[in-house]
Amino acid sequence: MSPVDVSAHVRGSDWAGVHAVVAGIGIAGFAAADHLVHLGARVTVIDGAAGERQRRRADILEVVGATIRLGDGDTLPDDADVLVVSPGLPPAAPVIRAAQAQGVPVWGELELAWRLRGDDPAAWLVVTGTNGKTTTTLMLESMLRAAGLRTAAVGNIGVSLIDAVMDPEGFDVLAVEVGAPQLPFLLTASPVASVCLNVAEDHIDLFGSPDAYRAAKARIYARTQVAAVYNAAEPETIRMVEEADVVEGCRAIGVTLGVPGLSMLGVVDDLLVDRAFVEDRHESAQELASVHDVHPFAPHNVGNALAAAALARAYGVPAAAVREGLRSFEPAGHRIADVGEVGGVRYVDDSKATNCHAAETSLLAYDPVVWIAGGMAKGQEFDDLVLRTRDRIRGAVLLGVDRERIREALARHAPDVPVVEVSRTDTGAMDDVVDAAAALARPGDTVLLAPGCASWDMYRDYAQRGDLFAEAVRRRAGQ
């Protein structure tokens, strides 16, 4: 059977006869397979895992007509017409290499979602960055809702973008969080506005090198229509915008924690202001909100708010809705969340700090700190993080499979900092971790869970890690 040309396929195309192979049966893969079956495609789902969660999803997809192969995620069926890859699959995964060698198109979740948008599609406002993506996306969603728009925060945030674009009720605009693993196979999407908040070393295990990771992040700006938003404090994001192949007429819009220049959003006298989306931006600025409307308050969170505001303003959201959106915003869990105070020591859950850059940002917000760190390092090194934060660290409690990397960095650059290692690998280890941190802390200190690592070696996800930390703190407080 000759292959089917899917290069121009969209929702209304004839999918009968198309053999779509979906790699991964997580949230994105399940949604992709489900909707492709209903569009008439012949669908095969492959996944290297074969656990209970995969089996439950497989049972549902088999009922609707998909073919499922669990326990083998590397072999591409001979007659595949397109490979749809789920987030988290390395760009050099064997199944992707096989598809490329055979000339089979490879689409990511975002690419398939863009093609399935339908006749009256929602606009996309897209957010990426090593850190701050979820907070910025949720702030953006809150601003859009405050403007009375039908919207949702989707994508890497844990809500299927494919489900959103196929929703029969439809949306006006989508706030799309994009992780780096979703970007290598994004080919045709054209967002109204886009932002890369920052770039720091992360996902080296997936991409193989920092340069490959940065190149993936830069793809967020391709084909942007109205505003390519950059962080003025991050030269790498400026360079990305300068080199981006955007739609003619698209503007470069900067965000800064200082006084904004022309075509920028920034801060003046504790006010968030806009000098980009106002008629007389040469001579005036539009007040959007107060820094006190940003919660939880931290300088990097003000930066997130400005980035969200830039995207919202690019879509035409009025200033009043930006302010109301910030005031009604509910932060995501496990992001610099106060757990409580015990014996004069503050306990903060930043379990979502899963890389060095996020952990550093968190550590710089508190002083002095007993730092809880460790897990799966994802190829990162910790020397720079320790060098920049060592003066704040009272002590460190380390756990997880790669804790030795952090211990060695502390020994090299902060040898006077006391370190306790917890070798237990069961979820009950968090009680030992909190006890050890409490023993190191003094009244006025902050015990900070900012692991700088992924959680998968010991926990289901960062949320479970944070929940168990909070439970251990409450037990210690006798609550």
C-alpha positions, 0 to 999 in steps of 0.5 A: 500500500502506497503511503498517504500524503498527510502534508495538508491534512486538517480536521475536515480532510479525508482521514480514511486510509491514513495510518496514524501511529501515536507514540505515548499513551499519556494525556496528550497521546490518549487525546490524539489517538481518540480524536484521530479514530473518530476522524476516521484514521486507522490508529496504532498506539505504542508505548514502552511502558505497560503499567496499570495506568497505560493499560486503563487507557489502552482498554478505552482506546481499544473499545473505540477501535485503536490498536495498542502495543504496550511494552514496545515504544521503539518499533514503527509499523511498516505502513505508518503514514504519520507519527504523532509524538507525545511530549517527553519523548526525546527527539532522538528516540528510536521510533522518531529516527525510524520515521525520519529515515523512512520519510514518515512525517513526525508531528508533535501534540501542538502540530496535530492540535493546530491542524485540528482546529476547525473552521472558526478556530480559537487564537493561540497565545503561547508561553514557554521558558525554563521556569515560570510557564505555568504561573504565566499561563494561569495569569494569562488565563485569568486576565482573558476570563476577566475580559469576558472571553471564552478561554482555557489554560491548556497544553503542558499545564496538564490539559490536552490541547487537542481536546480543547481545539476539538471541544464542540463549544469552542473558545475565543482564545487559548492560553497555551503552555509549551514545554521544550519537548513539544517544540521540535515537531511544531511545523505550521502553528501560527500564534497571535503572540508568543513569549519565552520567559527565560532559558537555563540548562534543563532537559539535557537528558532529552535534547543531548546538549544545551544548544539543542535545548535552546534551539527547541525553545526558540521555535516558540516564535516561529510564525508569530502574528502580532507580538513576539515577547522577550525578557529584557533581562535575558539576552538569549530571549532577545536573540531568539526574537531577533532571529525568529521567522515571524509573520510580517508586521509582528512586533518585538515587545519587551518586558522588564522589571525596570522602567520600560522603554518604547514597545515594552511593559515594565514597572514605574513607581510600583505600577505595572505599565504598558508602553507597547499597546497604547496609541501614544507610546512615545510619550505616555504609558498605560497603567495596568496594575500595582505590583501589590496585585501580584501574588504570591509577591516575588520579583520573578512573579512580577516578571511573569505578570508582565509577560502574561499582560503583554500576551493579553494586551497583544490580543486586545485585552483592556487594562482593567481586565489585566488588573482584575485578572491578577487580583483574582488569579489563583497560583498553581500548587507547589510553587513558593507555597507557604506550608506553615510555621513551626517553632519560629521556622517557616516551611515553604513548598516549591516542589515545582522547582524541578531544575537549577534555574527554578531552585536558584530563583526560589533560594534567592527569595529567602534568607537564611534557608535550610535547603531541601534538594535532590531527585533526578538531575536530568543531566544538570550540574549544580556548581553555578547554583551553589556559587550564587546562593551559598551565602543564604544556605544555613544547611542542606538536606538531600534526597533522591537518586542524584543527591550526590551531585548536589553534595559534591557541588556543596563540598566544592563551593560551600564546604562549611554548609552542613549537609544531611543525606536521606538515603531512604527511597520510599515516599515515607522518606519525607518525614526524615527529610523534614526532621533533618531540616528542622534540626538544622534550622533556627527561628527566623529561618526558612525550610525550603523544598526547592529540589532542583530535580525531577521527582520521578525517582521517588514520587509520582510527580512534583505534586505528590512530593510537595503534598508529602512535604506539607503533610510531614510539616503538619505532623511535626506541628502536631496538626 
